[in-house]
Structure formats: C-alpha cells, structure tokens
Amino acid sequence: MYELCALIEKQKDHRRFLRLIEELNNLLERQEQRLGDKPKSECT
C-alpha cells in the first residue's frame, strides 16, 4: 500500500493517477472489510 501511495504522489499522467487512486480505494475498502470498524489508513 505504501508503494502505491508513493506512485500516486509522483504520478503526472492524469488517467494513470485516477486509476491508481481507484486501486488505493479498493485496497482500503478490502482492508476495512477485513478489520471491521477500525479507522481507514491514509497516505502520508
């Protein structure tokens, strides 16, 4: 997930940026489902 955040941060191509954000959102949704009600992670 941290690698994905790093790619998003460096991305200059708008379409690729949107795809990476979508992928990150999917990962966070799956993580939230596995962990239950714990808070979502953020890219920093």
N, C-alpha and C positions, 0 to 999 in steps of 0.2 A: 504494500500500500504506500509506503514511503517513497519507493521508486516511482510509482505512478504520480504522486504529488510533485516530485521533482520534475518529471516530464511535463506535467501541466504548467508548472511555473516557467519553464523555459520555452514552451511552445509559442511559435509565432504564426503558424498556419491556423486560421480561424476554424476551419472544418475539423481539422485534427484536434484542436483544443476542445471543441464541443464533444467529439467522440470520447476523448479522454475523461472529460467531466462526467459524461454519461456512464462510462465504465467505473469511475470512482463512486458515483451514486449507487450503482448496482452492488459494488463491493460493500458499501456502508449498509445498504438495506439487508444484504445477506448476513452481515456481521450482527446487525441489530436483531434479526430474527433468531440467530443462534444464542445471543446473550440475553435476550429478553428485554427488560426495561432499562438497561444501563444506558447512559448518555452516549451520543454519537461521537466518534473521533473527528478531529479537524486536522486539515493540513496546516502545518506551520513552517 
